Amino acid sequence: MLYEFKSKAGGTVVMTQPVAESLLAIIGKPPGRAGVFEAEHLPAAIAALNGAIAQEKARSQPGSRDDEDDPSVDPEKRIGLAQRAWPLIDLFKQAAAASQRVTWGV
């Protein structure tokens, strides 16, 4: 299943269900077939995502990884939260600047 996030201030961001639902959980929104972020809630959503990204980066410092010795995890091919969240953060920033809401649907 795919989630589509849309705003009149920007384009459409499409994400797979696991990625979208993990980002919604970080923001504190329950997953669902449809939802909305009102413009006044976007700064808090952006801050929540950026905070989670900062936490992930802190955990990924050399010597702090639980999986750093795991040969099945290729650090060069690992896709981090920052890469997954960036399109949504960008859409949120555009929408917040234009005082527009962001909606999502499945």
VENSUL-V660669 format. One line per field, one symbol per residue. psi: psi as a letter, one per 30 degrees, with the letter a starting at -180 (. if undefined). A space follows every 10 residues. Layout:
BEGIN
psi: ???
END
This chain:
BEGIN
psi: kkkkklkffa akkklleeee eeeeeefgkk llfllkjlef feeeeeeeee eeeeeeeefg kkfgkfgfgj ffjjffgkjl eeeefeeeee eeeeeeeghl lklll.
END
